[in-house]
Amino acid sequence: MTPARERWRVRCGAYLGPMSVGTRLVIVDDDPLVLDIVTRMFEAHGFTVRAFVEPERALESVLEEPPDALLSDCRMPGMSGPDLCRAVRDRLGPEGPFTVLWTGDRAHLGADGERAADVTLDKPTPMAELVRLIGQRARGRRRRVSGVQRRHEGHVADAREETG
């Protein structure tokens, strides 16, 4: 990292220690300005980001190439954030991404809306907290899912040895 970038991260209060290199994140927000700012912050911390203004396009992308985490605004035209998180969970199951809903008004969500994602956070959330949470939980989920896949592959290999 260049000294100028390091100074910028410290000055912004966003220095988080080791970067989240390789963590794949999909961000969805119908406000292009918010989307741009949040995308730049995550990219500055080593995340690989795919950003979408339209939740329907984000869903297509997540299903084609699942990320490690999904950060979605709640209120958007068309598909809401809770609907997006439910659709991802219904289609990808427990191997799907860590999901975060980000809302400026929890009152409209209700209990069902809050249960749609792994975590629901209020806007504004300090960016350092948001980056840290998503980085830690996405890495933990990635390790857990790959461990399940390795165990599953081991059982398949054992079954072949017994029958073969």
C-alpha positions, 0 to 999 in steps of 0.5 A: 500500500502506498504511503498516501493511501495509508495516510488517507485510511488513517485520516478517515478513521477507516484503518482496520489492520489487514485488508480483506483481500479476496473477499467478494462482495455484492452491494445493492443500493438504489442511490448511486451516490451512496453506492459509489461511496460504499463501493470505494470504501470496500475496494480500498480495503481489498474487497472485490466488489460488484455494485448494483442499483437494481436488486433484480440484476444483483440477484441474477449476478449472485445466483450466477457467481455467489459472493462471500457477502451481500450488502443491501439497502432495504427500500428500493423500487421493485424488489426490496432488500428483504425480498432480495435476501430471502430469494438468495437464501431460498435459492442458495441455502446455507452455502449462500453469502453472508447477508446484511440489510442496511436500513435508515428506518427499521420501523417499516421492516417488521420482524419478518423483514429483519429475519430475512438477512443474517444481520440488519444494521441502521444507517448510518453505520460507521464505515469501519464497523461495516467493513470489519463486520462484513470482512470477518463474517464473510471470511468465517462463512467461506471457511465453514462452507469450504470445510463442509465441501471438503468433508463431503468430498471426503465422504464421497471418496470413502464411499467409492473406496468401499464400493470399488 
